[in-house]
Amino acid sequence: MIRVPTFALALLLAPGLCAAQQTFEPHAFAVLGGMDKVTGRISTFDLPVGVTGAFGALEVTPRTCRKTPPHETPESAAFLQIRDYLSGEGVTVFSGWMFASTPGVSALEHPVYDIWVIDCTNSVSPPSGSE
């Protein structure tokens, strides 16, 4: 009887596990949600990748926005850079990936504003009546 160590068996099975990884496709727009914690107002806004937009005293720039294809588990992720101009000079308060399915994993920590990723798309969403 030939005995294969457990770690060797894991290495043999690893290529099969890699096939289960999600693939992400780039999109042109990041659909973001934002909340002003002082007023309780929630807004949804679309920003083109590479373009800076304002939300209150924050400047938000999505550097990339990626989404899984329809046949995979749904996930949208964006690399965002957020600067705060509340004190007058721009201070980077967030630079990193945010995921739509797990907003608490990598969140903006700010006393006045919350921003989160909702979706990635290739066209601008029509404005809703709730904004």
C-alpha positions as a printed NumPy array, in Angstrom:
array([[  0.   ,   0.   ,   0.   ],
       [  1.332,   3.42 ,  -0.963],
       [  0.776,   6.187,   1.555],
       [  0.518,   9.735,   0.299],
       [  1.085,  12.456,   2.898],
       [ -1.888,  14.734,   3.435],
       [ -0.047,  17.86 ,   2.245],
       [  0.957,  16.103,  -1.003],
       [ -2.679,  15.172,  -1.588],
       [ -3.661,  18.793,  -0.987],
       [ -1.114,  19.936,  -3.576],
       [ -2.54 ,  17.496,  -6.113],
       [ -6.056,  18.803,  -5.536],
       [ -5.04 ,  22.501,  -5.53 ],
       [ -5.356,  23.015,  -9.323],
       [ -8.995,  21.932,  -9.09 ],
       [ -9.591,  24.461,  -6.332],
       [ -8.1  ,  27.273,  -8.42 ],
       [-10.672,  26.609, -11.124],
       [-13.399,  27.637,  -8.655],
       [-12.035,  31.177,  -8.325],
       [-14.208,  34.026,  -9.529],
       [-13.313,  36.009, -12.616],
       [-13.937,  39.736, -12.654],
       [-14.684,  41.811, -15.736],
       [-13.904,  45.559, -15.836],
       [-16.796,  48.03 , -16.089],
       [-16.916,  51.746, -16.9  ],
       [-18.993,  53.031, -13.954],
       [-19.055,  52.457, -10.211],
       [-22.502,  52.657,  -8.618],
       [-21.972,  53.894,  -5.08 ],
       [-24.155,  54.543,  -2.09 ],
       [-23.478,  57.297,   0.375],
       [-24.955,  58.418,   3.658],
       [-24.624,  61.686,   5.538],
       [-24.733,  60.469,   9.171],
       [-25.721,  63.908,  10.473],
       [-28.865,  64.302,   8.349],
       [-29.507,  60.605,   7.69 ],
       [-29.765,  61.307,   3.952],
       [-28.861,  58.367,   1.703],
       [-27.893,  58.89 ,  -1.941],
       [-26.968,  56.663,  -4.837],
       [-24.589,  57.99 ,  -7.462],
       [-22.682,  56.725, -10.503],
       [-19.079,  57.709, -11.123],
       [-17.086,  56.897, -14.252],
       [-13.854,  55.04 , -13.533],
       [-11.003,  57.55 , -13.243],
       [-13.291,  60.55 , -12.66 ],
       [-13.499,  62.317,  -9.301],
       [-16.901,  63.153,  -7.881],
       [-18.015,  64.916,  -4.717],
       [-20.125,  63.576,  -1.892],
       [-20.427,  66.209,   0.811],
       [-16.901,  67.222,   1.798],
       [-15.462,  64.047,   0.269],
       [-13.939,  63.551,  -3.168],
       [-14.376,  60.011,  -4.427],
       [-12.381,  58.54 ,  -7.323],
       [-13.055,  54.994,  -8.507],
       [ -9.806,  53.705, -10.037],
       [-11.382,  50.473, -11.274],
       [-14.721,  48.705, -10.955],
       [-15.041,  44.989, -11.607],
       [-17.953,  42.588, -11.583],
       [-18.334,  38.841, -11.975],
       [-20.09 ,  37.518, -15.085],
       [-23.756,  36.455, -14.748],
       [-22.978,  32.728, -14.56 ],
       [-20.818,  33.148, -11.424],
       [-21.629,  34.132,  -7.853],
       [-22.616,  37.815,  -7.956],
       [-19.939,  40.214,  -6.726],
       [-18.944,  43.778,  -7.514],
       [-15.711,  45.337,  -6.293],
       [-14.197,  48.768,  -6.772],
       [-10.837,  50.259,  -5.905],
       [-11.686,  53.657,  -4.452],
       [ -9.618,  56.619,  -3.363],
       [-11.442,  59.017,  -1.045],
       [-10.154,  62.391,   0.125],
       [-11.695,  64.522,   2.882],
       [-11.847,  68.315,   2.442],
       [-13.829,  68.969,   5.644],
       [-10.84 ,  70.661,   7.307],
       [ -9.904,  72.584,   4.156],
       [ -6.946,  70.548,   2.934],
       [ -7.439,  67.228,   1.201],
       [ -6.528,  64.272,   3.392],
       [ -6.741,  60.731,   2.029],
       [ -9.16 ,  58.875,   4.313],
       [ -9.534,  55.696,   2.25 ],
       [ -7.606,  53.981,  -0.514],
       [ -8.46 ,  50.366,  -1.235],
       [-10.935,  47.782,  -2.447],
       [-14.581,  47.799,  -1.395],
       [-16.847,  44.818,  -2.051],
       [-20.602,  45.08 ,  -2.558],
       [-21.384,  41.801,  -0.795],
       [-19.284,  42.564,   2.3  ],
       [-19.18 ,  46.333,   2.871],
       [-17.937,  45.961,   6.451],
       [-14.753,  44.112,   5.492],
       [-13.095,  47.156,   3.958],
       [-15.096,  50.211,   4.938],
       [-14.593,  53.948,   5.025],
       [-14.195,  55.019,   8.649],
       [-15.412,  58.609,   8.781],
       [-17.368,  60.469,  11.487],
       [-19.8  ,  62.157,   9.054],
       [-20.036,  60.037,   5.872],
       [-20.42 ,  56.417,   4.797],
       [-19.715,  55.291,   1.238],
       [-20.179,  51.781,  -0.122],
       [-20.156,  49.939,  -3.465],
       [-23.515,  48.864,  -4.854],
       [-22.636,  47.677,  -8.37 ],
       [-20.422,  48.103, -11.421],
       [-22.004,  48.857, -14.786],
       [-21.172,  49.971, -18.305],
       [-23.937,  52.594, -18.492],
       [-25.27 ,  55.308, -16.199],
       [-28.251,  54.268, -14.084],
       [-31.432,  56.309, -14.562],
       [-32.006,  58.699, -11.642],
       [-34.47 ,  57.467,  -9.065],
       [-37.132,  59.581,  -7.384],
       [-35.747,  58.87 ,  -3.885],
       [-32.672,  61.093,  -4.196]])
